[in-house]
Amino acid sequence: MQAIFESFPITEPEYNELDSKFGQLCHYAAWQLKKKNSQNNYNDDQDDIVQELRISLLRAGSYYKRQTYIESSFKSLELDLKDKFTMSLIKELRNLWDNRTRHGANRQKFGPFQELILERLVRKYVTNDNRPDRKRPLQIDTKFTTYCKQIAWNSLKSMGKKITREKSFRSGMVSLSEFDYLGVG
C-alpha cells in the first residue's frame, strides 16, 4: 500500500479538490457515527473520525490514479504492439488485471511484479506520444466519485465495527468524576 502512495501521490491541489468535494460528506459521516455510538462510552473526537475518513479519500485517490494508469497502459500497448508473443503476454496480464477481484485458490493476483512487467513493456514498445503519464492529475469523474464514496463507506463501517467490538471494554470504564462521586479516594 505504501508503494502505491509513493508511486501515485496525491498533490496538494488534488487534496484540496477532494476536500472541497467530499469534506462535508466526511463531517456528516463522522457526526452520524458519533451520534449512533453516544451510549457506548465512545470517547474519540469527531475530528479524529473525519481525519480517518480523509485518509481513506487519499487512499482512494492514489488507487484510482493507479487503476487509470494501468488501464491506459493496456490500451496504448494494444495500439502500438505488433509482436504476437508479446501480445499474448499482454493478454495474460490483462486477464490477471480483469480478474483481480475474484478470489480462489487457482487465481493469481495482479501484483507489483506484474505491474513492473507492464511498466517495462510500456517503456519498450509504446511511443512517447502514446505513453501514459504516471504523474497525470487525478480525474474526479462519476466513476471516481462512486469509487471514493464506497471507500469512505467501507472505512466508516470498519470504524463502526471496531466501536462495537470494544463496547464491552468501555462499559466497565469509570470516569474520574464518577470515581469522586463514589467516595473512593
C-alpha positions as CSV (number, residue, x, y, z in Angstrom):
1,M,0.0,0.0,0.0
2,Q,2.9,2.4,0.8
3,A,4.4,1.8,-2.6
4,I,1.1,2.8,-4.3
5,F,1.1,6.1,-2.2
6,E,4.6,6.8,-3.3
7,S,4.2,5.8,-7.0
8,F,0.8,7.7,-7.4
9,P,0.9,10.5,-4.8
10,I,-1.9,12.9,-4.2
11,T,-0.7,16.5,-4.6
12,E,-1.9,19.4,-2.5
13,P,-4.3,20.8,-5.2
14,E,-5.8,17.4,-5.7
15,Y,-6.2,17.0,-1.9
16,N,-7.9,20.5,-1.8
17,E,-10.3,19.4,-4.6
18,L,-11.0,16.1,-2.8
19,D,-11.7,18.0,0.4
20,S,-14.0,20.5,-1.3
21,K,-15.9,17.7,-3.0
22,F,-16.0,15.2,-0.1
23,G,-15.2,17.1,3.0
24,Q,-18.8,17.7,4.0
25,L,-19.5,14.1,3.5
26,C,-16.7,13.1,5.9
27,H,-18.1,15.5,8.5
28,Y,-21.6,14.2,8.1
29,A,-20.5,10.5,8.3
30,A,-18.4,11.2,11.4
31,W,-21.3,13.0,13.0
32,Q,-23.6,10.1,12.2
33,L,-21.1,7.6,13.7
34,K,-20.6,9.6,16.8
35,K,-24.4,10.1,17.2
36,K,-25.1,6.3,16.8
37,N,-22.5,5.4,19.4
38,S,-23.2,8.0,22.0
39,Q,-24.4,5.4,24.5
40,N,-21.3,3.3,24.1
41,N,-18.9,5.5,26.1
42,Y,-17.1,6.1,22.8
43,N,-14.5,8.8,23.5
44,D,-12.9,9.5,20.2
45,D,-13.4,13.0,18.9
46,Q,-15.5,13.7,15.8
47,D,-12.4,15.4,14.2
48,D,-10.4,12.1,14.6
49,I,-13.1,10.2,12.7
50,V,-13.1,13.0,10.0
51,Q,-9.3,12.6,9.6
52,E,-9.5,8.9,9.3
53,L,-12.1,9.4,6.5
54,R,-9.9,11.9,4.8
55,I,-7.0,9.4,4.8
56,S,-9.3,6.9,3.1
57,L,-10.1,9.6,0.5
58,L,-6.3,9.9,-0.1
59,R,-6.1,6.2,-0.4
60,A,-9.0,6.1,-2.9
61,G,-7.3,8.9,-5.0
62,S,-4.0,7.0,-5.2
63,Y,-5.6,3.7,-6.0
64,Y,-7.7,5.3,-8.7
65,K,-4.7,7.0,-10.3
66,R,-3.0,3.6,-10.4
67,Q,-6.1,2.0,-11.9
68,T,-6.4,4.6,-14.6
69,Y,-2.7,4.4,-15.4
70,I,-2.8,0.6,-15.8
71,E,-5.9,0.8,-17.9
72,S,-4.4,3.4,-20.2
73,S,-1.1,1.3,-20.4
74,F,-3.1,-1.7,-21.7
75,K,-4.8,0.5,-24.2
76,S,-1.6,2.1,-25.5
77,L,0.1,-1.3,-25.7
78,E,-2.7,-2.8,-27.7
79,L,-2.5,0.1,-30.1
80,D,1.3,0.0,-30.6
81,L,2.2,-3.6,-30.3
82,K,2.6,-5.9,-33.3
83,D,4.6,-8.9,-31.9
84,K,2.4,-11.9,-31.3
85,F,4.4,-13.3,-28.4
86,T,4.4,-10.0,-26.6
87,M,0.7,-9.6,-27.4
88,S,-0.1,-13.0,-25.8
89,L,1.9,-11.8,-22.7
90,I,-0.2,-8.6,-22.6
91,K,-3.4,-10.7,-22.9
92,E,-2.3,-12.8,-19.9
93,L,-1.5,-9.6,-17.9
94,R,-4.9,-8.2,-18.9
95,N,-6.6,-11.3,-17.8
96,L,-5.0,-11.1,-14.4
97,W,-6.0,-7.4,-14.2
98,D,-9.6,-8.1,-15.2
99,N,-9.9,-10.9,-12.6
100,R,-8.1,-9.2,-9.8
101,T,-11.2,-9.0,-7.6
102,R,-12.1,-12.7,-7.9
103,H,-11.0,-15.0,-5.1
104,G,-10.0,-18.6,-5.3
105,A,-7.1,-21.0,-4.9
106,N,-6.3,-21.1,-8.7
107,R,-6.4,-17.3,-9.2
108,Q,-3.2,-15.3,-9.3
109,K,-3.4,-11.7,-8.4
110,F,-2.1,-8.7,-10.3
111,G,0.6,-7.5,-8.0
112,P,3.8,-5.4,-8.0
113,F,5.7,-7.9,-10.2
114,Q,3.0,-7.9,-12.9
115,E,2.9,-4.1,-12.7
116,L,6.7,-3.9,-13.2
117,I,6.4,-6.1,-16.3
118,L,3.7,-3.9,-17.7
119,E,5.7,-0.8,-17.0
120,R,8.7,-2.2,-18.8
121,L,6.6,-3.3,-21.7
122,V,5.2,0.2,-22.0
123,R,8.7,1.7,-21.9
124,K,9.9,-0.6,-24.6
125,Y,7.0,-0.8,-27.1
126,V,4.9,2.3,-26.7
127,T,6.0,5.5,-28.5
128,N,6.4,8.6,-26.4
129,D,3.3,10.2,-27.9
130,N,1.0,7.4,-26.8
131,R,2.8,6.6,-23.5
132,P,0.5,7.1,-20.4
133,D,1.7,9.6,-17.8
134,R,2.3,8.3,-14.3
135,K,2.1,11.8,-12.9
136,R,-1.2,12.6,-14.5
137,P,-3.5,14.5,-12.2
138,L,-6.5,12.8,-10.6
139,Q,-9.6,13.0,-12.7
140,I,-12.7,13.4,-10.4
141,D,-15.4,11.9,-12.6
142,T,-18.5,10.0,-11.8
143,K,-16.7,6.7,-11.7
144,F,-14.2,8.1,-9.2
145,T,-17.0,9.7,-7.2
146,T,-18.7,6.3,-6.8
147,Y,-15.4,4.6,-6.0
148,C,-14.4,7.2,-3.4
149,K,-17.8,7.1,-1.7
150,Q,-17.5,3.3,-1.5
151,I,-14.0,3.5,0.0
152,A,-15.2,6.1,2.6
153,W,-18.3,4.0,3.4
154,N,-16.1,0.9,3.9
155,S,-13.7,2.8,6.2
156,L,-16.7,4.2,8.2
157,K,-18.2,0.7,8.5
158,S,-14.8,-0.6,9.7
159,M,-14.6,2.0,12.4
160,G,-18.2,1.2,13.5
161,K,-17.3,-2.5,13.8
162,K,-14.3,-1.6,15.9
163,I,-16.5,0.5,18.2
164,T,-18.9,-2.4,18.6
165,R,-16.1,-4.8,19.4
166,E,-14.7,-2.5,22.0
167,K,-18.1,-1.8,23.6
168,S,-17.6,-4.4,26.3
169,F,-14.3,-3.0,27.3
170,R,-15.6,0.5,27.6
171,S,-18.8,-0.5,29.5
172,G,-16.8,-1.1,32.7
173,M,-14.9,2.2,32.4
174,V,-15.4,4.8,35.1
175,S,-14.6,8.5,34.6
176,L,-12.7,10.4,37.3
177,S,-15.8,12.4,38.2
178,E,-17.8,9.2,38.8
179,F,-14.8,7.9,40.9
180,D,-15.0,11.0,43.1
181,Y,-18.8,10.6,43.4
182,L,-18.4,7.0,44.7
183,G,-16.5,8.4,47.6
184,V,-13.4,6.4,47.0
185,G,-10.2,8.2,47.4
